[in-house]
Amino acid sequence: MNKKKNRLTIGIIANLTKANVFKVVSDLIRTLKEHDFDYLISDAFIPFIENLIPKVNKSRFLDNNRLCKKSDMIISIGGDGTMLATSFFAQLYDKPVLGVNLGKLGFLVEANVNQIDDMISEIKHNKHTIEERIIITANCCNHNVERLFAINDIVIDKGGWPKMIELTVYVNDEYVTTFSADGLIVATPTGSTGYSISVGGPIVNPRADVITLSPISPHSLSVRPLVLSSKEKILVIARSHHKEVQVNCDGQRVFSFPPPLEIEISKSNRSLKLVHTSITNYFETLRNKLLWGIDLRNKDQNNPE
């Protein structure tokens, strides 16, 4: 809580490429002012400041790091990609994030734009909850690169090489297996419904304290996804005849390393905090956005009562 003003300060980060984003942010600012919230805005808006109505003082525009540091809560406006990018900054400062969907699927976000007023009202009356999600971190052995962090997943893959790479996996220093594939997805429960699910990985409830390993196009009928306790230490050794192996975090921060690459992955000491309201719940999102468990022949399946 902002003790100096005794008002909650909301940071706003948005994807400026989305249609109607300036109207949505302008409406959000009005709603925040009506509910007596203070607010800060990402400095990415500065070149487009005239598109925001009402007018906003330039002192309210900060870079994403300072915005997250000074805010009590962050609102991310866009799609899942925007949510992941926002969450990366927010988790550095242990700040909760609330997502508003302006994208296509919007699986990670909490609400659609037409639900903003209800969402802000619940926050005003302290009817929201904060859910903690695990983050994974990685150390690329023998390479001078900062420790990696991911909300969704860390993916080790062949990069631009047209052939498979060889992957060897150890868990707590115990040998697991060696296989050839296009790559390996190491995912959090949050990331289980992202890239991981598209290669046959399991759907994992976000409250589960586990990490999943999902091979990408393995050249074997017996190599299947693996679910591990988040307390396990995972070592992956990637070998390739190409000049580099690629590692990407959440599909946003991409790194290339000469093989063989040894990468150690584990649960981070930090967590991601997500804001939840009564607007939706996890299983409703699974049904509505991924059509999980839906029999299209049963029109009343979403409303069993």
Solvent accessible surface area in square Angstrom, and as a share of the most:
residue,aa,sasa,rsa
1,M,139,0.62
2,N,40,0.21
3,K,183,0.77
4,K,188,0.80
5,K,103,0.44
6,N,119,0.61
7,R,78,0.28
8,L,31,0.15
9,T,4,0.03
10,I,0,0.00
11,G,0,0.00
12,I,0,0.00
13,I,13,0.07
14,A,13,0.10
15,N,42,0.22
16,L,42,0.21
17,T,122,0.71
18,K,58,0.25
19,A,79,0.61
20,N,108,0.55
21,V,1,0.01
22,F,45,0.19
23,K,131,0.56
24,V,14,0.08
25,V,0,0.00
26,S,6,0.04
27,D,50,0.26
28,L,0,0.00
29,I,0,0.00
30,R,95,0.35
31,T,11,0.06
32,L,0,0.00
33,K,107,0.45
34,E,137,0.61
35,H,43,0.19
36,D,80,0.41
37,F,10,0.04
38,D,9,0.04
39,Y,10,0.04
40,L,24,0.12
41,I,0,0.00
42,S,4,0.03
43,D,54,0.28
44,A,52,0.40
45,F,1,0.00
46,I,68,0.34
47,P,104,0.66
48,F,85,0.35
49,I,32,0.16
50,E,141,0.63
51,N,71,0.37
52,L,2,0.01
53,I,111,0.56
54,P,39,0.25
55,K,182,0.77
56,V,9,0.05
57,N,100,0.51
58,K,132,0.56
59,S,87,0.56
60,R,69,0.25
61,F,11,0.05
62,L,15,0.07
63,D,52,0.27
64,N,37,0.19
65,N,61,0.31
66,R,119,0.44
67,L,0,0.00
68,C,0,0.00
69,K,133,0.56
70,K,119,0.50
71,S,1,0.01
72,D,27,0.14
73,M,6,0.03
74,I,0,0.00
75,I,0,0.00
76,S,1,0.01
77,I,0,0.00
78,G,0,0.00
79,G,9,0.08
80,D,36,0.19
81,G,39,0.37
82,T,17,0.10
83,M,5,0.02
84,L,13,0.06
85,A,38,0.29
86,T,1,0.01
87,S,1,0.01
88,F,44,0.18
89,F,51,0.21
90,A,0,0.00
91,Q,2,0.01
92,L,68,0.34
93,Y,69,0.26
94,D,80,0.42
95,K,40,0.17
96,P,18,0.12
97,V,0,0.00
98,L,0,0.00
99,G,0,0.00
100,V,0,0.00
101,N,18,0.09
102,L,37,0.19
103,G,24,0.23
104,K,200,0.85
105,L,74,0.37
106,G,2,0.02
107,F,21,0.09
108,L,27,0.14
109,V,10,0.06
110,E,10,0.05
111,A,4,0.03
112,N,64,0.33
113,V,56,0.32
114,N,131,0.67
115,Q,53,0.24
116,I,11,0.06
117,D,89,0.46
118,D,88,0.46
119,M,0,0.00
120,I,0,0.00
121,S,36,0.23
122,E,27,0.12
123,I,7,0.04
124,K,88,0.37
125,H,114,0.51
126,N,120,0.61
127,K,141,0.60
128,H,36,0.16
129,T,85,0.50
130,I,75,0.38
131,E,26,0.12
132,E,104,0.46
133,R,19,0.07
134,I,20,0.10
135,I,0,0.00
136,I,0,0.00
137,T,9,0.05
138,A,0,0.00
139,N,52,0.27
140,C,2,0.01
141,C,23,0.14
142,N,146,0.75
143,H,53,0.24
144,N,167,0.85
145,V,45,0.26
146,E,151,0.68
147,R,122,0.45
148,L,8,0.04
149,F,39,0.16
150,A,0,0.00
151,I,2,0.01
152,N,18,0.09
153,D,6,0.03
154,I,0,0.00
155,V,1,0.01
156,I,0,0.00
157,D,24,0.12
158,K,44,0.19
159,G,26,0.25
160,G,73,0.70
161,W,51,0.18
162,P,106,0.67
163,K,131,0.56
164,M,76,0.34
165,I,4,0.02
166,E,66,0.30
167,L,0,0.00
168,T,8,0.05
169,V,4,0.02
170,Y,61,0.23
171,V,17,0.10
172,N,73,0.37
173,D,136,0.71
174,E,124,0.55
175,Y,131,0.50
176,V,60,0.34
177,T,45,0.26
178,T,57,0.33
179,F,16,0.07
180,S,45,0.29
181,A,0,0.00
182,D,35,0.18
183,G,0,0.00
184,L,2,0.01
185,I,0,0.00
186,V,0,0.00
187,A,0,0.00
188,T,0,0.00
189,P,5,0.03
190,T,7,0.04
191,G,0,0.00
192,S,0,0.00
193,T,15,0.08
194,G,28,0.27
195,Y,97,0.37
196,S,0,0.00
197,I,56,0.28
198,S,84,0.54
199,V,45,0.26
200,G,51,0.49
201,G,8,0.07
202,P,44,0.27
203,I,57,0.29
204,V,14,0.08
205,N,47,0.24
206,P,7,0.05
207,R,173,0.63
208,A,34,0.27
209,D,64,0.33
210,V,30,0.17
211,I,0,0.00
212,T,0,0.00
213,L,7,0.04
214,S,0,0.00
215,P,10,0.07
216,I,15,0.08
217,S,70,0.45
218,P,39,0.25
219,H,141,0.63
220,S,45,0.29
221,L,181,0.90
222,S,94,0.61
223,V,25,0.14
224,R,165,0.60
225,P,39,0.24
226,L,68,0.34
227,V,77,0.44
228,L,23,0.11
229,S,47,0.30
230,S,3,0.02
231,K,163,0.69
232,E,39,0.17
233,K,123,0.52
234,I,2,0.01
235,L,40,0.20
236,V,0,0.00
237,I,18,0.09
238,A,0,0.00
239,R,101,0.37
240,S,22,0.14
241,H,178,0.80
242,H,41,0.18
243,K,155,0.66
244,E,54,0.24
245,V,0,0.00
246,Q,49,0.22
247,V,0,0.00
248,N,17,0.09
249,C,1,0.00
250,D,12,0.06
251,G,58,0.56
252,Q,68,0.30
253,R,52,0.19
254,V,84,0.48
255,F,60,0.25
256,S,59,0.38
257,F,11,0.05
258,P,80,0.50
259,P,34,0.21
260,P,86,0.54
261,L,0,0.00
262,E,65,0.29
263,I,0,0.00
264,E,81,0.36
265,I,1,0.00
266,S,16,0.10
267,K,76,0.32
268,S,9,0.06
269,N,163,0.84
270,R,85,0.31
271,S,26,0.17
272,L,2,0.01
273,K,47,0.20
274,L,7,0.03
275,V,2,0.01
276,H,50,0.22
277,T,12,0.07
278,S,92,0.60
279,I,40,0.20
280,T,35,0.21
281,N,85,0.44
282,Y,38,0.15
283,F,104,0.43
284,E,52,0.23
285,T,16,0.09
286,L,3,0.02
287,R,73,0.27
288,N,80,0.41
289,K,61,0.26
290,L,53,0.26
291,L,104,0.52
292,W,132,0.46
293,G,54,0.52
294,I,36,0.18
295,D,50,0.26
296,L,142,0.71
297,R,214,0.78
298,N,74,0.38
299,K,190,0.80
300,D,102,0.53
301,Q,57,0.25
302,N,65,0.34
303,N,113,0.58
304,P,119,0.75
305,E,209,0.94
